[in-house]
């Protein structure tokens, strides 16, 4: 059905930058929103950033001003540009899409497998 494929994770030094990508494919009728969540060991999963179909964005307070979410609607792809990375940003980052697979379906959430981001010297 729906697949979300993430890329761009890895090891980066504090203060460095990284760009995550997530491409949605499969049975997609329409996408309402795409975004990124993250989960560090021992912590709950939290919203990092989200972009709605109309272009509005939401950011966690901890990343606002450092991270930028964008999208390419033609490719059903969302990006997360992460700048000025900190140790506290270390987590597994999960791509999320809120979408319909058919016109008669309700919107539902789909998740990628996650990509590890490690900020370390």
WOQUI-V841205 format. One record per residue. N is the residue number from 0. PSI is psi in whole degrees, 0 to 359 (999 if undefined). BURIAL is b if it has 24 or more other ideal C-beta (glycine too) atoms within 12 Angstrom, else e. D_CENTER is the distance of its C-alpha to the mean C-alpha in whole Angstrom. Layout:
{{N,PSI,BURIAL,D_CENTER} {N,PSI,BURIAL,D_CENTER}}
//
This chain:
{{0,253,e,19} {1,134,b,16} {2,138,e,14} {3,119,b,10} {4,119,b,11} {5,152,b,8} {6,162,b,10} {7,352,b,11} {8,166,b,11} {9,196,e,15} {10,132,e,17} {11,150,b,18} {12,153,e,20} {13,138,e,20} {14,350,e,20} {15,184,e,18} {16,155,e,15} {17,146,b,13} {18,123,b,10} {19,145,b,7} {20,148,b,8} {21,121,b,7} {22,128,b,10} {23,138,b,11} {24,170,e,15} {25,214,e,18} {26,86,e,20} {27,121,b,18} {28,310,e,20} {29,148,e,18} {30,124,b,14} {31,318,b,14} {32,153,b,10} {33,150,b,7} {34,188,b,4} {35,135,b,2} {36,161,b,6} {37,155,b,8} {38,119,e,12} {39,156,b,15} {40,131,e,18} {41,3,e,20} {42,160,e,18} {43,153,e,16} {44,136,e,12} {45,151,b,11} {46,131,b,9} {47,306,b,7} {48,152,b,7} {49,143,b,7} {50,130,b,9} {51,169,e,12} {52,329,e,15} {53,355,e,17} {54,350,e,15} {55,148,e,15} {56,154,b,12} {57,142,e,12} {58,146,b,11} {59,146,b,12} {60,326,e,16} {61,342,e,15} {62,350,b,13} {63,131,e,14} {64,342,e,16} {65,324,b,14} {66,148,b,11} {67,127,b,10} {68,141,b,8} {69,172,b,10} {70,158,b,10} {71,99,e,13} {72,325,e,15} {73,333,e,17} {74,0,e,15} {75,45,b,12} {76,139,b,10} {77,145,b,7} {78,152,b,7} {79,107,b,6} {80,119,b,10} {81,117,b,11} {82,163,e,15} {83,49,e,17} {84,144,b,16} {85,163,b,17} {86,325,e,18} {87,346,e,17} {88,352,b,13} {89,124,b,14} {90,170,b,12} {91,126,b,10} {92,127,b,7} {93,131,b,6} {94,141,b,4} {95,141,b,6} {96,134,b,9} {97,114,b,12} {98,169,b,14} {99,138,e,18} {100,347,b,20} {101,160,e,23} {102,330,e,25} {103,355,e,26} {104,155,e,23} {105,158,e,22} {106,143,e,18} {107,161,e,16} {108,138,b,13} {109,150,b,11} {110,144,b,9} {111,176,b,9} {112,343,e,11} {113,147,b,9} {114,134,b,10} {115,130,b,12} {116,121,b,12} {117,122,b,16} {118,110,b,17} {119,149,e,21} {120,999,e,24}}
//
